[in-house]
Amino acid sequence: MRIETECLHAGYTPKNGDPRVVPIVQSTTYCFDSTEHIADLFNMPSEHMYSRLSNPTCDAVEQKLATLEGGVGAMLTSSGQAASLTALLNVCSAGDSIISTGAVYGGTVNLFAVTLKKMGIECIWIDGDDPAEKIQAAFKPNTKAVFCETIANPALAVCDIEKLSAVAHKNHVPLIIDNTFSTPFLCRPIEWGADIVVHSTTKYLDGHALQVGGVIVDSGKFDWEAAHKASGKFPDLVNPDASYHGLIYTKDFGNKAYIVKARMHLMRDIGCCTSAHAAFLLNLGLETLPLRMERYCKNALEVARFFKSSDKIESVRYPGLEGDRYYEAAKKYLPLGASGVISITVKGGRQGAVRFMDGLKLASNVVHVADIRTSVLHPASATHRQLTDEQLKAAGIDGGLVRFSCGLEHIDDILDDITGALQKV
């Protein structure tokens, strides 16, 4: 099926007499006929037994997301941050390192540079635009993964997925891509060589600012056994797990080894799960994703062109805009559009940015992005406030930068709002 159809039908097929809409199974627990049955499930989980691990509503949405991204399995998490953390902890331990591009979301920078460091995991920062040879030099014998965002938040750099995939695989490690801004409607990183995809489902996938969530999708294409044989980097996936009576993930679960381990080990122990009701709301957003993404992209391109023509704007970043640094990369990886987020630098630095934002009437000044309603944020004061000047520069942020997230309002109303606000600058 095409993705427009998958957004409506994947993950849940009602049987005779079943509800047409994915039902909310609002229960933490499930009943069984025997003690032996439950004991078997703790040896080899194969059914829903406790909603921290799995739930029928969540399972339907996970199957849909795996289908949309072209993966073999998915696991919902309590937030996008939880998804990124879990995706890495599934392959990393104290004493390991990861490689990440510097142009990523501020919360991710802090997660990698501060929290992972406290766990004994080093993050090696790179410029994703550097040639493969320079990126190769960043690898260490203990490097376990490479991380990047399809469209960086808020730098709007477009990741060269094929290049990073080739370098990662040369070093026997997976490429993990945060596909939040693109969504699988605009880009499916697995088709370009990514091994693991994560999302903050809070953003475009939900679309309505209703609930926080995240997801990890496993491509099923990374050969963990071969990578471990060549590098010795993934013992937890290929050796017996003593906490599950010696089962071996690659042997017992084949190409679903990674996502099953994430659930059976990390979700079991950390518990960063989502609720059935949150999954139900997420599914409603997924059903209209193609329609919304088309409108986001259309509005954003017109707004980007409008900003480009204004003498109050110093610079405009939007990969779909002809002349943008990442325009050619966007044509390759994002042929249907470059999402609805634009980054502008207002003349007058921080003061000019604040005057513009405070002058907006329709757009909401919120700590959020990728909503059905137009919203703005000043990254240097908010999402990236904890970053050092050096980290801000690596993330492509200065005091005048405003992240402008186009909603689904009529384009003339959005442009009228911008026109009024620019008069304040």
C-alpha positions as CSV (number, residue, x, y, z in Angstrom):
1,M,0.0,0.0,0.0
2,R,1.0,3.6,-0.5
3,I,1.9,5.5,2.6
4,E,-1.4,7.5,2.5
5,T,-3.2,4.2,2.8
6,E,-0.9,2.8,5.4
7,C,-1.4,5.8,7.7
8,L,-5.1,4.7,7.8
9,H,-4.9,0.9,7.8
10,A,-1.5,-0.4,8.9
11,G,-1.1,-1.9,12.3
12,Y,-4.8,-2.9,13.0
13,T,-7.1,-5.0,11.0
14,P,-10.5,-5.6,12.7
15,K,-11.9,-9.1,12.6
16,N,-15.6,-9.9,12.2
17,G,-17.5,-7.8,14.8
18,D,-14.5,-5.9,16.0
19,P,-14.5,-2.1,16.3
20,R,-13.4,-0.2,13.2
21,V,-11.3,2.2,15.2
22,V,-8.3,1.0,17.2
23,P,-9.7,0.4,20.7
24,I,-8.2,1.9,23.9
25,V,-7.3,-1.0,26.1
26,Q,-7.1,0.9,29.4
27,S,-5.6,-1.9,31.5
28,T,-2.3,-2.5,33.1
29,T,-2.8,-6.2,33.5
30,Y,-4.0,-9.3,31.7
31,C,-5.4,-12.6,33.0
32,F,-4.1,-16.1,32.4
33,D,-5.5,-19.6,33.1
34,S,-2.4,-21.0,34.8
35,T,0.7,-20.1,36.7
36,E,2.7,-22.1,34.2
37,H,1.5,-19.8,31.4
38,I,2.8,-16.7,33.2
39,A,6.1,-18.4,34.0
40,D,6.5,-19.2,30.3
41,L,6.0,-15.6,29.4
42,F,8.7,-14.5,31.8
43,N,11.0,-17.0,30.0
44,M,10.0,-15.8,26.6
45,P,7.5,-12.8,26.4
46,S,5.2,-13.6,23.5
47,E,1.9,-12.0,24.7
48,H,0.7,-8.9,26.5
49,M,1.3,-9.5,30.2
50,Y,1.9,-6.1,31.7
51,S,1.5,-2.7,30.0
52,R,4.9,-1.4,30.9
53,L,6.2,-3.9,28.3
54,S,3.3,-4.0,25.8
55,N,-0.3,-3.1,25.4
56,P,-2.7,-3.9,22.5
57,T,-3.4,-0.2,21.7
58,C,0.3,0.6,21.8
59,D,1.1,-2.5,19.8
60,A,-1.2,-1.5,16.9
61,V,0.4,2.0,16.7
62,E,3.9,0.5,16.9
63,Q,3.1,-1.8,14.0
64,K,1.8,1.1,12.0
65,L,4.9,3.2,12.7
66,A,7.2,0.3,11.8
67,T,5.3,-0.1,8.5
68,L,5.5,3.6,7.7
69,E,9.2,3.7,8.2
70,G,9.8,0.4,6.5
71,G,11.1,-1.4,9.6
72,V,10.5,-4.8,11.2
73,G,9.4,-3.5,14.6
74,A,8.9,-0.4,16.8
75,M,8.6,0.5,20.4
76,L,6.8,3.5,21.7
77,T,8.4,5.5,24.5
78,S,7.3,8.2,26.9
79,S,9.1,11.0,24.9
80,G,11.5,11.6,22.1
81,Q,14.3,12.1,24.5
82,A,13.5,8.6,26.0
83,A,13.6,7.2,22.5
84,S,17.1,8.7,21.7
85,L,18.4,7.6,25.1
86,T,17.0,4.0,24.9
87,A,18.2,3.6,21.3
88,L,21.7,4.3,22.3
89,L,21.7,2.4,25.7
90,N,20.6,-0.6,23.7
91,V,24.1,-0.9,22.2
92,C,26.2,1.2,24.5
93,S,27.7,0.7,28.0
94,A,30.0,2.7,30.3
95,G,33.4,3.1,28.5
96,D,31.9,3.3,25.0
97,S,31.6,6.2,22.7
98,I,29.1,7.5,20.1
99,I,29.5,9.9,17.2
100,S,26.9,12.7,16.6
101,T,26.6,15.6,14.3
102,G,26.7,18.9,16.2
103,A,23.6,20.3,14.5
104,V,21.0,18.5,16.6
105,Y,18.2,19.6,19.0
106,G,19.5,21.3,22.1
107,G,18.0,18.7,24.4
108,T,19.8,16.0,22.5
109,V,23.1,18.0,22.8
110,N,22.7,18.1,26.6
111,L,21.6,14.5,26.7
112,F,24.8,13.4,24.9
113,A,27.3,15.9,26.3
114,V,26.2,15.8,30.0
115,T,23.9,12.9,30.9
116,L,25.6,10.2,28.7
117,K,29.0,11.5,29.9
118,K,27.9,10.9,33.5
119,M,27.0,7.3,32.5
120,G,30.5,6.9,31.1
121,I,29.6,7.2,27.4
122,E,31.5,9.7,25.4
123,C,30.0,11.7,22.5
124,I,32.3,12.6,19.7
125,W,31.0,15.6,17.9
126,I,31.4,16.0,14.1
127,D,30.2,18.3,11.3
128,G,27.9,16.3,9.2
129,D,28.9,18.3,6.2
130,D,32.5,17.2,6.5
131,P,33.9,14.6,3.9
132,A,33.7,11.0,4.8
133,E,37.5,10.8,5.4
134,K,37.3,13.5,8.1
135,I,34.4,11.8,9.8
136,Q,36.2,8.5,9.7
137,A,39.0,10.0,11.7
138,A,36.6,10.6,14.6
139,F,35.9,6.9,15.2
140,K,37.5,5.1,18.1
141,P,37.8,1.4,18.8
142,N,34.9,1.8,21.4
143,T,32.5,3.7,19.1
144,K,29.2,2.0,19.0
145,A,26.9,4.2,16.9
146,V,26.5,7.3,14.7
147,F,23.6,9.7,15.3
148,C,22.1,12.4,13.1
149,E,18.8,14.3,12.4
150,T,17.3,14.1,9.0
151,I,16.5,17.8,9.2
152,A,18.4,19.4,12.1
153,N,16.4,21.3,14.7
154,P,16.7,24.3,14.3
155,A,19.7,24.6,12.0
156,L,17.7,22.8,9.2
157,A,20.8,21.1,7.9
158,V,19.9,18.1,5.8
159,C,21.7,14.9,6.7
160,D,23.6,13.1,4.0
161,I,22.2,9.8,5.1
162,E,24.0,7.7,2.5
163,K,27.4,9.1,3.4
164,L,27.0,8.6,7.2
165,S,25.6,5.2,6.6
166,A,28.6,4.1,4.6
167,V,31.1,5.4,7.2
168,A,29.1,3.8,10.0
169,H,28.9,0.5,8.3
170,K,32.6,0.6,7.4
171,N,33.2,0.7,11.2
172,H,30.7,-2.0,11.9
173,V,28.2,0.3,13.8
174,P,24.6,1.3,13.2
175,L,23.4,4.7,11.9
176,I,20.6,6.1,14.1
177,I,18.5,8.8,12.5
178,D,16.1,11.2,14.3
179,N,13.4,11.6,11.6
180,T,11.2,13.9,13.7
181,F,11.0,16.9,11.3
182,S,10.8,14.8,8.1
183,T,8.3,12.1,9.2
184,P,8.2,9.0,7.0
185,F,5.9,10.8,4.6
186,L,8.8,13.1,3.5
187,C,11.8,10.8,4.0
188,R,12.3,7.1,5.0
189,P,15.9,7.0,6.2
190,I,16.0,3.2,6.2
191,E,15.7,3.3,2.4
192,W,18.9,5.4,2.4
193,G,20.9,3.1,4.7
194,A,19.9,4.1,8.2
195,D,19.6,1.2,10.7
196,I,17.5,2.7,13.5
197,V,15.0,5.5,13.3
198,V,13.8,7.6,16.3
199,H,11.1,10.2,16.5
200,S,9.7,12.6,19.0
201,T,6.1,11.7,18.2
202,T,5.1,14.8,20.1
203,K,5.8,16.8,16.9
204,Y,4.4,16.2,13.4
205,L,3.3,12.5,14.0
206,D,0.9,13.7,16.7
207,G,0.5,17.1,15.1
208,H,-2.0,18.5,17.6
209,A,0.2,19.2,20.7
210,L,-1.9,16.7,22.7
211,Q,0.7,14.4,24.3
212,V,4.4,13.8,24.6
213,G,5.8,10.6,23.1
214,G,8.6,9.0,21.2
215,V,9.3,5.9,19.1
216,I,12.2,3.7,18.1
217,V,11.9,1.8,14.8
218,D,14.3,-1.1,13.9
219,S,15.1,-1.5,10.2
220,G,16.0,-5.2,10.8
221,K,18.8,-4.8,8.3
222,F,21.9,-4.4,10.5
223,D,23.7,-7.7,10.9
224,W,24.6,-7.6,14.6
225,E,26.3,-11.0,14.5
226,A,28.6,-10.1,11.6
227,A,29.4,-6.7,13.1
228,H,30.2,-8.3,16.5
229,K,32.4,-11.0,14.8
230,A,34.3,-8.2,13.0
231,S,34.6,-5.8,15.9
232,G,33.5,-7.4,19.2
233,K,31.2,-4.4,19.8
234,F,27.8,-6.0,20.5
235,P,28.2,-8.8,23.0
236,D,24.8,-8.1,24.6
237,L,23.0,-8.9,21.4
238,V,24.9,-12.0,20.4
239,N,25.7,-13.6,23.8
240,P,23.3,-15.2,26.3
241,D,21.3,-12.8,28.5
242,A,21.5,-14.1,32.0
243,S,18.5,-12.0,33.0
244,Y,16.4,-13.9,30.6
245,H,17.6,-17.5,31.3
246,G,20.3,-17.3,28.7
247,L,18.3,-16.5,25.6
248,I,20.3,-15.0,22.7
249,Y,18.6,-12.1,21.0
250,T,20.1,-12.6,17.5
251,K,19.5,-16.4,17.7
252,D,16.0,-16.3,19.2
253,F,14.6,-13.2,17.4
254,G,16.6,-12.9,14.2
255,N,16.5,-9.5,12.5
256,K,14.2,-8.2,15.3
257,A,17.0,-8.7,17.9
258,Y,17.6,-5.0,18.5
259,I,14.0,-3.9,19.0
260,V,13.2,-7.0,21.1
261,K,16.2,-6.3,23.4
262,A,15.1,-2.7,23.7
263,R,11.7,-3.9,25.1
264,M,12.7,-6.9,27.1
265,H,15.8,-5.3,28.7
266,L,15.5,-1.5,28.8
267,M,11.8,-1.0,28.8
268,R,11.5,-3.7,31.5
269,D,14.2,-2.0,33.7
270,I,13.8,1.7,32.9
271,G,10.0,1.7,32.2
272,C,9.8,4.8,29.9
273,C,6.6,3.5,28.4
274,T,3.6,5.3,26.9
275,S,0.0,4.9,27.8
276,A,-2.8,3.3,25.8
277,H,-4.7,6.6,25.6
278,A,-1.6,8.5,24.4
279,A,-1.1,5.9,21.7
280,F,-4.7,6.2,20.7
281,L,-4.3,10.0,20.3
282,L,-1.1,9.5,18.4
283,N,-2.9,7.2,16.0
284,L,-5.4,9.9,15.2
285,G,-2.6,12.2,14.2
286,L,-1.0,9.5,12.1
287,E,-4.2,9.0,10.1
288,T,-4.0,12.6,8.7
289,L,-0.2,12.8,8.5
290,P,0.0,12.9,4.6
291,L,-2.6,15.6,4.3
292,R,-1.0,17.7,7.0
293,M,2.6,17.4,5.7
294,E,1.6,18.5,2.3
295,R,0.0,21.7,3.7
296,Y,2.9,22.3,6.1
297,C,5.4,22.1,3.2
298,K,3.3,24.3,0.9
299,N,2.8,27.0,3.6
300,A,6.4,26.9,4.7
301,L,7.8,27.4,1.2
302,E,5.6,30.5,0.7
303,V,6.6,31.9,4.1
304,A,10.3,31.2,3.4
305,R,10.0,33.2,0.1
306,F,8.2,36.0,1.9
307,F,10.9,36.2,4.6
308,K,13.6,36.1,1.9
309,S,12.1,39.3,0.3
310,S,12.0,41.3,3.5
311,D,14.7,43.8,4.3
312,K,14.1,43.1,8.1
313,I,15.4,39.6,7.8
314,E,19.1,39.0,7.7
315,S,19.0,35.4,6.5
316,V,16.5,32.5,5.9
317,R,17.2,28.8,6.3
318,Y,14.8,26.5,4.6
319,P,16.0,23.4,2.6
320,G,13.1,23.7,0.2
321,L,14.1,27.2,-0.8
322,E,16.1,27.5,-4.0
323,G,19.5,28.8,-3.1
324,D,19.6,27.3,0.4
325,R,22.8,25.5,1.3
326,Y,20.9,22.2,1.6
327,Y,18.6,22.7,-1.4
328,E,20.3,19.9,-3.5
329,A,20.3,17.6,-0.5
330,A,16.6,18.3,0.1
331,K,15.8,17.5,-3.6
332,K,17.5,14.1,-3.0
333,Y,16.2,13.1,0.4
334,L,13.0,15.2,0.7
335,P,11.5,15.4,-2.8
336,L,8.0,15.9,-1.5
337,G,8.9,18.9,0.7
338,A,11.2,20.1,3.5
339,S,8.6,20.1,6.4
340,G,7.0,23.2,7.9
341,V,9.9,24.7,9.9
342,I,11.9,27.7,8.9
343,S,14.8,29.3,10.7
344,I,15.2,33.1,10.2
345,T,17.8,35.5,11.5
346,V,16.1,38.8,12.3
347,K,18.2,42.0,11.9
348,G,19.1,43.6,15.2
349,G,20.2,40.4,16.8
350,R,18.4,39.1,20.0
351,Q,16.5,42.4,20.4
352,G,15.2,42.3,16.9
353,A,14.2,38.7,17.2
354,V,12.3,39.5,20.4
355,R,10.5,42.5,18.9
356,F,9.4,40.3,15.9
357,M,8.1,37.5,18.1
358,D,6.3,39.7,20.5
359,G,4.7,41.5,17.6
360,L,3.0,38.3,16.3
361,K,-0.7,37.9,17.0
362,L,-1.8,34.7,15.2
363,A,1.4,32.7,15.8
364,S,1.9,31.3,19.3
365,N,5.2,31.9,21.3
366,V,5.5,28.4,22.7
367,V,8.1,25.8,23.6
368,H,6.9,23.5,20.9
369,V,7.2,23.0,17.1
370,A,5.5,21.1,14.3
371,D,1.9,21.9,15.5
372,I,-1.2,22.4,13.4
373,R,-1.0,26.0,14.7
374,T,1.8,28.3,13.7
375,S,4.3,28.8,16.5
376,V,7.6,30.5,17.1
377,L,10.5,30.0,19.5
378,H,13.8,31.8,20.2
379,P,16.2,28.8,20.5
380,A,19.1,30.7,22.2
381,S,16.7,31.6,25.1
382,A,14.8,28.3,25.3
383,T,15.6,24.9,23.8
384,H,19.3,25.7,23.4
385,R,19.8,27.9,26.5
386,Q,22.1,25.5,28.3
387,L,24.5,25.2,25.4
388,T,27.9,26.9,25.4
389,D,28.8,29.5,22.8
390,E,30.8,26.9,21.0
391,Q,27.9,24.4,21.0
392,L,25.5,27.1,19.8
393,K,27.8,27.8,16.9
394,A,28.0,24.1,16.0
395,A,24.2,24.0,16.2
396,G,24.0,27.0,13.8
397,I,22.3,29.3,16.3
398,D,22.8,33.0,17.1
399,G,20.9,35.6,19.1
400,G,18.8,36.7,16.2
401,L,17.6,33.2,15.2
402,V,13.9,32.5,15.3
403,R,12.4,29.1,14.7
404,F,9.2,29.6,12.7
405,S,6.9,26.6,12.5
406,C,4.2,27.0,10.0
407,G,0.8,25.7,10.9
408,L,-2.2,24.8,8.8
409,E,-3.9,28.2,8.8
410,H,-4.7,30.0,5.6
411,I,-1.4,31.2,4.1
412,D,-2.7,34.8,3.8
413,D,-3.4,35.0,7.5
414,I,0.1,33.7,8.3
415,L,1.6,36.3,6.0
416,D,-0.5,39.1,7.4
417,D,0.6,38.2,10.9
418,I,4.3,38.2,9.8
419,T,3.9,41.5,8.0
420,G,2.5,43.2,11.1
421,A,5.2,41.8,13.3
422,L,8.0,42.8,11.0
423,Q,6.8,46.4,11.4
424,K,7.9,46.2,15.0
425,V,11.5,45.4,14.0
